[in-house]
């Protein structure tokens, strides 16, 4: 294909696959797409292991790395913030609400001990150290979400001749990112899983392309609810240079999701993917569950804490929920959840990542052929 994304990343098909699972990343890249490892929860040591594994299993195909360095976070400007120091800021009210909620479903809340110097969730310094390690591997892209990447991250990309991508949810965000010097924009509509804004993909993509055109020629990837090759063709017909996908890979045999969550995805409709602050403190789309209902609608809810404090609560809670569900606690299934977009309504089975890439290619070709028949004389 002639997409600028193919030239920039050295790929044959502009299908980018975000995943927290190294197996998905390698499988997508081998199949002709471009896997992107979500490294938000990684340390420099753990990301070294993951990237070494990808290097050994991607057959030399290119891949990238995604970090999350929020511009707006409650600890912004503070130095040396640790996980333990944040634990002291979580109110007894929020702890009691979490403990009592799980107890209603026969789940014992267990906590995980962390080192005294363990960094806070979404720590910017840790993310930069992860990137330092990543550049000792043959990565072809770095990406950031929740704001303009730090200047040091953009300079790091320039130094290593690796494009820097940034996710945006509104045209004003896109203009700021282009002014900051990013190389690729990911226009992510509200349909997307995880942190997202309120503008739909169908509206956001052409709006972003129009807004940045007078400023600088930056390729735009469409994201949000894209689960098929036909949707990919539609996005590229609007001017996108390719697509950034995430939720579709959660229903693959290689993904990090639990069997219980996969079953819930298959049973879910698109309306079951809702935006909630209950997991990270910022609006993030995830599968509706007892947890999201309790935090968002419960009459006794103390309200979600700001990022990153809410993650201090939710990490141990969801670890406890998943363990209880896996051990046979049927009631715990009602709380099982994960980040997923509205495209979940299109998931009807679990497939291999390679098979999903092939389906994208075939459906994309069919869509282009269909359009051509409409305009043929």
Wavefront OBJ file of the C-alpha trace (Angstrom):
o trace
v 0.000 0.000 0.000
v 1.044 3.587 -0.564
v 0.093 4.894 2.863
v 2.753 7.125 4.459
v 2.427 4.997 7.593
v 3.701 1.969 5.670
v 6.762 3.934 4.586
v 7.397 5.360 8.054
v 7.106 2.039 9.879
v 8.339 -0.382 7.233
v 5.112 -2.387 7.030
v 2.901 -3.673 4.242
v -0.523 -3.020 5.768
v -1.291 0.041 7.982
v -3.015 -1.893 10.768
v -1.546 -0.998 14.168
v -2.413 -3.244 17.100
v -2.093 -1.966 20.649
v -1.825 -4.747 23.213
v -0.421 -5.317 26.684
v 0.461 -8.831 25.559
v 3.790 -9.537 23.879
v 2.314 -12.570 22.103
v -0.240 -10.401 20.324
v 2.403 -7.831 19.369
v 4.677 -10.427 17.791
v 1.829 -12.282 16.060
v 0.393 -9.127 14.475
v 3.788 -7.976 13.239
v 4.537 -11.408 11.777
v 1.229 -11.307 9.923
v 2.015 -7.995 8.233
v 0.503 -5.490 10.650
v 2.334 -3.538 13.342
v 2.187 -4.597 16.975
v 2.505 -1.961 19.715
v 3.293 -3.092 23.251
v 1.470 -1.201 25.993
v 4.201 -0.625 28.566
v 2.389 1.508 31.154
v 2.719 -1.050 33.935
v 6.281 -2.085 33.118
v 9.559 -1.356 34.826
v 12.819 -1.056 32.898
v 13.656 -4.619 33.964
v 10.339 -6.138 32.917
v 10.171 -4.311 29.585
v 13.668 -5.604 28.771
v 12.347 -9.172 29.166
v 9.251 -8.471 27.079
v 11.098 -6.801 24.220
v 13.764 -9.494 24.147
v 10.965 -12.038 23.764
v 9.351 -10.028 20.964
v 12.713 -9.729 19.200
v 12.998 -13.513 19.320
v 9.465 -14.154 18.041
v 8.599 -11.362 15.585
v 10.680 -12.810 12.722
v 12.451 -9.490 12.299
v 9.208 -7.623 11.638
v 8.846 -4.089 13.064
v 6.947 -3.238 16.231
v 6.538 -0.325 18.622
v 6.012 0.709 22.242
v 3.314 2.775 23.961
v 3.701 4.568 27.293
v 1.294 6.713 29.283
v 2.642 10.017 30.598
v -0.383 12.096 31.627
v -0.166 15.872 31.422
v -2.890 16.275 34.025
v -2.428 14.170 37.133
v -3.024 15.012 40.789
v 0.663 14.582 41.639
v 1.921 16.820 38.823
v 5.018 18.766 39.864
v 5.760 16.575 42.869
v 9.068 14.748 42.994
v 9.893 11.245 44.197
v 6.272 10.201 44.631
v 6.099 6.512 45.529
v 3.298 3.990 45.578
v 3.508 3.796 49.386
v 3.345 7.546 49.828
v 0.178 7.593 47.744
v -1.367 4.791 49.772
v -1.388 7.164 52.744
v -3.538 9.611 50.744
v -6.345 7.121 50.106
v -9.121 7.954 52.541
v -10.545 5.412 54.986
v -13.936 6.049 53.353
v -12.690 4.895 49.958
v -10.966 1.863 51.450
v -14.078 0.851 53.376
v -16.295 1.281 50.314
v -14.023 -0.991 48.279
v -13.713 -3.624 50.985
v -17.465 -3.691 51.665
v -18.330 -3.898 47.974
v -16.157 -6.953 47.465
v -17.397 -8.537 50.685
v -20.978 -8.424 49.369
v -19.828 -10.777 46.618
v -17.875 -13.087 48.904
v -14.526 -11.710 47.768
v -11.714 -11.156 50.227
v -9.721 -8.046 49.396
v -6.043 -8.914 49.492
v -3.293 -6.366 49.077
v 0.026 -6.620 47.306
v 3.142 -5.436 49.066
v 5.253 -3.048 47.038
v 8.803 -1.908 47.589
v 9.280 1.303 49.536
v 10.726 2.982 46.456
v 8.205 1.588 43.938
v 7.103 4.513 41.712
v 3.570 5.821 41.595
v 1.235 4.616 38.840
v 1.795 6.445 35.530
v 5.133 7.794 36.753
v 6.768 9.937 34.071
v 10.347 9.221 35.132
v 9.723 5.482 35.076
v 8.216 5.797 31.598
v 11.309 7.594 30.340
v 13.534 4.888 31.833
v 11.401 2.281 30.058
v 11.953 4.154 26.796
v 15.708 4.203 27.413
v 15.625 0.410 27.570
v 13.321 0.168 24.562
v 15.799 1.991 22.362
v 18.323 -0.802 22.894
v 15.874 -2.894 20.829
v 14.846 -2.395 17.176
v 11.587 -0.540 17.925
v 10.108 1.509 15.082
v 7.593 3.666 16.962
v 6.995 5.209 20.382
v 3.585 6.527 21.398
v 2.097 8.457 24.295
v -1.436 8.965 25.548
v -3.162 11.501 27.810
v -1.367 14.596 26.639
v 1.550 16.029 24.715
v 4.653 13.846 25.095
v 7.433 15.385 27.170
v 9.992 17.273 25.106
v 12.599 14.705 26.126
v 10.481 11.917 24.612
v 10.177 13.717 21.294
v 13.909 14.430 21.276
v 14.580 10.785 22.063
v 12.605 9.782 18.987
v 14.539 12.269 16.838
v 17.871 10.969 18.142
v 17.023 7.381 17.243
v 15.144 8.230 14.031
v 11.964 6.671 15.452
v 8.587 8.353 14.846
v 6.699 9.650 17.885
v 2.931 9.162 17.942
v 0.370 10.752 20.246
v -3.272 9.978 20.916
v -5.820 12.797 20.687
v -9.541 13.002 21.351
v -10.321 16.512 20.082
v -9.079 18.795 17.319
v -7.571 21.283 19.791
v -5.485 18.437 21.211
v -4.293 17.599 17.705
v -3.207 21.173 17.033
v -1.145 21.205 20.249
v 0.472 17.891 19.387
v 1.462 19.028 15.905
v 2.920 22.231 17.340
v 4.938 20.135 19.805
v 6.490 18.160 16.961
v 4.873 14.711 17.029
v 5.209 12.655 13.847
v 1.931 10.702 13.883
v -1.479 11.497 15.345
v -3.881 8.832 16.571
v -7.363 10.343 16.407
v -9.173 8.225 18.977
v -12.939 8.483 19.130
v -15.093 7.909 22.172
v -15.887 4.360 21.009
v -12.392 3.294 22.041
v -11.509 1.191 25.055
v -9.482 2.767 27.839
v -9.096 6.518 28.269
v -11.138 8.357 25.697
v -12.980 11.604 25.079
v -16.533 12.277 23.965
v -16.278 12.795 20.177
v -17.068 9.866 17.877
v -14.462 8.457 15.503
v -16.588 9.270 12.432
v -16.555 12.948 13.389
v -13.123 13.203 14.995
v -10.987 11.816 12.167
v -11.990 14.314 9.434
v -12.103 17.121 12.008
v -8.498 16.467 13.048
v -7.293 16.104 9.455
v -8.911 19.421 8.518
v -7.547 21.208 11.596
v -3.898 20.251 11.108
v -3.743 20.545 7.313
v -2.725 24.247 7.316
v -0.070 23.644 9.972
v 1.947 20.578 8.996
v 1.508 17.346 7.058
v 1.165 14.733 9.813
v -0.299 11.281 9.092
v -3.449 10.535 11.079
v -4.405 7.080 12.273
v -8.081 6.471 13.052
v -8.935 4.748 16.327
v -12.048 3.882 18.280
v -14.431 1.012 17.640
v -12.515 -0.329 14.638
v -12.919 -4.099 14.578
v -13.065 -4.978 10.873
v -11.315 -4.360 7.576
v -14.442 -2.682 6.234
v -14.311 -0.129 9.022
v -10.626 0.355 8.266
v -11.444 1.097 4.615
v -14.109 3.600 5.689
v -11.622 5.429 7.903
v -9.053 5.605 5.132
v -11.731 6.880 2.765
v -12.078 9.814 5.191
v -8.353 10.536 4.864
v -6.795 8.411 7.609
v -3.394 6.915 6.765
v -4.249 3.710 8.631
v -5.873 2.530 11.853
v -4.921 2.017 15.484
v -6.819 -0.854 17.090
v -7.016 -2.334 20.569
v -10.199 -4.060 21.678
v -10.283 -6.505 18.778
v -7.091 -8.135 20.077
v -8.585 -8.824 23.510
v -10.611 -11.635 21.959
v -7.590 -13.476 20.578
v -6.097 -16.675 21.945
v -2.823 -14.860 22.618
v -4.242 -11.975 24.665
v -3.743 -11.323 28.361
v -7.469 -11.423 29.166
v -8.974 -14.149 31.322
v -11.272 -16.822 29.971
v -14.093 -15.359 32.056
v -13.632 -11.905 30.556
v -13.561 -13.354 27.047
v -16.884 -15.044 27.730
v -18.298 -11.747 28.964
v -17.040 -9.950 25.846
v -18.773 -12.415 23.554
v -22.023 -11.997 25.498
v -21.794 -8.185 25.625
v -23.423 -5.575 23.431
v -21.820 -2.299 22.398
v -23.855 -0.523 25.101
v -22.122 -2.606 27.769
v -18.853 -0.710 27.157
v -19.219 2.388 29.307
v -17.022 5.309 30.360
v -16.204 5.249 34.061
v -13.730 6.891 36.414
v -13.879 3.922 38.741
v -10.681 2.261 37.589
v -8.108 5.020 37.036
v -9.741 8.266 38.129
v -10.123 9.499 34.545
v -12.951 8.571 32.160
v -11.996 5.226 30.646
v -14.219 2.908 28.620
v -14.535 -0.565 30.058
v -17.017 -3.389 30.355
v -19.863 -2.434 32.638
v -19.898 -4.427 35.865
v -21.004 -4.271 39.481
v -17.775 -2.337 40.112
v -18.522 0.444 37.615
v -22.159 0.686 38.695
v -21.164 0.963 42.361
v -18.631 3.753 41.786
v -20.624 5.675 39.174
v -24.210 5.199 40.345
v -24.145 3.762 43.838
v -25.930 5.950 46.405
v -23.122 5.358 48.915
v -20.250 5.888 46.481
v -17.616 8.318 47.771
v -16.740 9.097 44.140
v -13.598 8.100 42.328
v -10.330 9.593 43.498
v -8.230 11.540 40.975
v -5.524 9.823 38.937
v -3.316 8.151 40.141
v -4.983 7.544 43.526
v -7.911 5.544 42.148
v -5.448 3.045 40.662
v -4.073 2.408 44.142
v -7.538 1.134 45.064
v -8.511 -0.649 41.863
v -5.328 -2.668 41.287
v -5.674 -4.801 44.411
v -9.447 -4.929 44.013
v -9.352 -6.327 40.492
v -6.580 -8.755 41.332
v -8.803 -10.047 44.136
v -11.855 -10.164 41.857
v -10.058 -12.116 39.133
v -8.606 -14.596 41.613
v -11.995 -15.210 43.197
v -13.717 -15.661 39.841
v -11.016 -18.043 38.597
v -11.318 -20.136 41.774
v -15.007 -20.743 41.159
v -16.748 -17.862 42.935
v -19.713 -17.421 40.601
v -20.739 -14.129 42.217
v -17.295 -12.646 41.548
v -17.989 -12.888 37.806
v -20.373 -9.937 38.168
v -17.423 -7.690 39.049
v -15.008 -8.962 36.392
v -14.203 -6.151 33.977
v -11.446 -4.761 31.776
v -10.864 -1.884 29.391
v -12.771 -2.478 26.144
v -14.399 -0.302 23.509
v -17.889 -0.240 22.013
v -16.662 -2.560 19.278
v -17.126 -5.350 21.830
v -20.598 -5.760 20.337
v -18.962 -7.127 17.179
v -17.017 -9.846 19.021
v -18.626 -13.265 18.605
v -15.691 -15.656 18.995
v -12.048 -15.995 20.008
v -9.498 -16.260 17.181
v -5.759 -16.141 16.730
v -4.176 -12.722 16.224
v -2.806 -13.815 12.867
v -6.284 -14.824 11.718
v -7.633 -11.408 12.745
v -4.956 -9.646 10.662
v -5.837 -11.813 7.664
v -9.538 -11.023 8.096
v -8.720 -7.310 8.178
v -6.822 -7.619 4.906
v -9.575 -9.595 3.170
v -12.398 -7.355 4.386
v -10.427 -4.235 3.475
v -9.935 -5.546 -0.072
v -13.627 -6.462 -0.339
v -14.638 -2.978 0.801
v -12.385 -1.293 -1.746
v -13.744 -3.552 -4.487
v -17.293 -2.672 -3.434
v -16.556 1.063 -3.607
v -14.961 0.631 -7.010
v -18.099 -1.058 -8.339
v -20.163 1.895 -7.162
v -18.084 4.394 -9.146
v -17.401 2.208 -12.193
v -19.062 3.200 -15.420
l 1 2 3 4 5 6 7 8 9 10 11 12 13 14 15 16 17 18 19 20 21 22 23 24 25 26 27 28 29 30 31 32 33 34 35 36 37 38 39 40 41 42 43 44 45 46 47 48 49 50 51 52 53 54 55 56 57 58 59 60 61 62 63 64 65 66 67 68 69 70 71 72 73 74 75 76 77 78 79 80 81 82 83 84 85 86 87 88 89 90 91 92 93 94 95 96 97 98 99 100 101 102 103 104 105 106 107 108 109 110 111 112 113 114 115 116 117 118 119 120 121 122 123 124 125 126 127 128 129 130 131 132 133 134 135 136 137 138 139 140 141 142 143 144 145 146 147 148 149 150 151 152 153 154 155 156 157 158 159 160 161 162 163 164 165 166 167 168 169 170 171 172 173 174 175 176 177 178 179 180 181 182 183 184 185 186 187 188 189 190 191 192 193 194 195 196 197 198 199 200 201 202 203 204 205 206 207 208 209 210 211 212 213 214 215 216 217 218 219 220 221 222 223 224 225 226 227 228 229 230 231 232 233 234 235 236 237 238 239 240 241 242 243 244 245 246 247 248 249 250 251 252 253 254 255 256 257 258 259 260 261 262 263 264 265 266 267 268 269 270 271 272 273 274 275 276 277 278 279 280 281 282 283 284 285 286 287 288 289 290 291 292 293 294 295 296 297 298 299 300 301 302 303 304 305 306 307 308 309 310 311 312 313 314 315 316 317 318 319 320 321 322 323 324 325 326 327 328 329 330 331 332 333 334 335 336 337 338 339 340 341 342 343 344 345 346 347 348 349 350 351 352 353 354 355 356 357 358 359 360 361 362 363 364 365 366 367 368 369 370 371 372 373 374 375 376 377
